Amino acid sequence: MSKNNQAPVDVAPPYQAVARHGVSPKPSHDEAARFDFLANFNKVLSGTLGPGNKLAYDKRVLPTFKKEHGREPQDRFEIRHAMNKDPFHQIWSASKRNSMEMRQQNGRAMVLRQLDELDAKARALNESVPDTLELNPDVQVPRYQAAVDIHCMPGSYHGEERPGDVSAGANYDCGIFATTAGGLGALSDGGGAALADWIRKERPGWTPRRILDIGCTIGHNIVPVALAFPETEIIAIDTAAPSLRYGHARAQSLGAKNIKFIQMNAEDLSRYEYGHFDWVQTTMFLHETSGKALPRIIEEGYRVLAEGGLMLHLEQPQYSDEMPLYEQFIRDWDAFNNNEPFWSAMHALDLKGIMRKSGFAKEELFVTGVRAVVDRSIFPEAPTGEAEDHGRAAVWNAYGAWKGGKPA
């Protein structure tokens, strides 16, 4: 408490505290100020105003629904249709959508203003070590990823302002701070740092020979793992060439020299033999795949995973009968308002069942929690036990399996 007995104001770290690397877009004063506003706007929407949705549901929406239908809502979709009529939820939802659109507008303007310089820096880094960046123009962007601008990002991860540029990757990198309100740290890599921290505690002394990171985008989550295991060969794949160009240059500038970035669709890993990798993972990726693609990706991941190897998928919790319908509804917001068309269906899948069908035995499966590890001097850790905000806070479930059982 301060001297005047007022609670301290919970503000996001300043955008100027974001760490820079070799291809970081440089913000002007006004661009940084816009991201500062958006980061704190998102904190207010999440922490201060977010609980108002539950109040609206309990006090107005649910009583009205029960009066009209003579029963409780049967699923999250009935709650969504009812909540969409409530004035408070309309204002909150519109504000949240607008915050994402403003993030993309500011990030894109910031990148395009200096695109010549960014492309030149990325090209120099990529050409200095060409063997660790493999692009393939024959790789098609999957229909399920090309259908929408995910996260309201113009062109999604694959868009190019001009052939061979890094605009999509740079926009994604500079703007994620605003959406998470700094919750992923100075390099927005708190998820990857959490992975490295988790595996050290889970299996001390283990050094995997090879790791496969599926859906790597610009490498936020694999670079910390690569730095933690410098002797490990790491393959990071994605279908988005602009993100891979940027991600490879970013990794090189941060000293992660043991990652090879490859343009590849994870539904077909036929270039790798059975058991090639000791660790296969995704981080907040499965919800951006279709219901047909997801099982194929996991099946291929199982095939290339070695005996005793680890498969790990960081995601938001799957919906279940134990999860209250209101919670399912509020977690579903991104599916209908943030251009995440597969979010709702994916989180309703039986992910454990899909992993078992791919070949894992029931006793090999596990679920655990993972919290982002960040540089706490600038980005303080959220209070222990604080509820995460359906995709905004740095807390995830990890759905994993040790093939053949966890080694001793």
Steps between C-alpha positions, in 0.01 A plus 500: 500500500619853429517781755150618416367144554422450134582165340790513255397534138553180299661618178680315224875546458584775251548404137845654511596218742448243223833341415644561154667249273658518158178541300276675754284776353588831665200693635458872472386690809136486387514132400638404842234715668225323304630159609521624861137607480392170346692289754331679789165506321523120477585478871189706581283293268627181657543582867267792576215465252519129420320385818209723398408238241433245776295755693297574188446128451400429858286810556332552162570248227450172688176608679358623169599179323341282769183709489474471122596133467405352834843338537875559530710547185600167350836600352747785451336600172167577666685715752682682220179583314343626821805699611533665159176686577634647824619866477797455733629195316452677168712795613767277653515272197514789253780660703696177505462454125600859437809462717618218273428696185687801639793274592521379141464848353779640719732204450450488126556875460813475713637214287414643160663832592836320530448193286800568275729505802339194661521297180866594456589402857314169472656424162850560633447271799329231293758499222785475752376153601282380211515134600264556795215659304317283247212655307291309249263691269320175422365481856138610488345707775235271651143605424422519870777757549442697182126545560524789750737764631576328831503741795379768255856507359487614135615207291531285812843340549545450125436845357768689311508869416740398223663170404764382745427742782471453879203730562265236649760370743610846607141615558424192708815547706462867582128486583466195724619712795181707482267198494668328795565829685861391533403170659746306287805705589743732328542271197145356510665161550366413845335188359826364365682589821228313689557192283873504571437549871238223511714237328799572725283429803309210342803314367824635650812441295318397182641626172277411205678422174241663275191717562217575258302822556180504293337831410799704613393836344794731587658273763386671821459164670788301354790743536512469883497121463782517245706718732433259788615202287777640278621151401154390384401507133169687472264506202236776504232475232221720372321563171546879515811616313497864623485382862783252441723762339450730794518222759828363365661843500367567849639169631841565344521844659411352840771236477280196435717336234368145536153553347418421139184678381318307226189585300295185538149378570495285815230275353779340295829432677601223259851641459569376855524137600323330788644608834712784360421751778528475878255785557206615284303806607253775417432821692159664463480358148244220496206740531600651165465167316189332365327197645633288212856631512552475876482117528732463201753735658496304825521168315803619305653638820456161666661322205815712503530492881761265644425243769530674835449834327274786604199644320373825653220733391458830685141620465209645691302242700272272304128537567351224711188418697685620810559847351202732566310602188559868572875442507477314169308795355749766611794291380322472165516875441798477264322253273226748412669837550873465436513308172579167664250280311621166636543608863159383625496165322861420588452563872198270497700212353612206709869578460604210720287270286664627182843442650400145596374432147835617366669222698559617856385277784270648763764471773749697287283813497513788746362852546685768690502877538766734365542865596711741297849570629591864446768749601336598827702816565296668227209263448379385843349154523123491540386412854500126567158354440375791293245383247618529142290677243405245233806553289628838614698420814817296496360175640441184297411135528755256365363183343786258475616141476822304540509242221543163666484663844721759664859380517651454846 
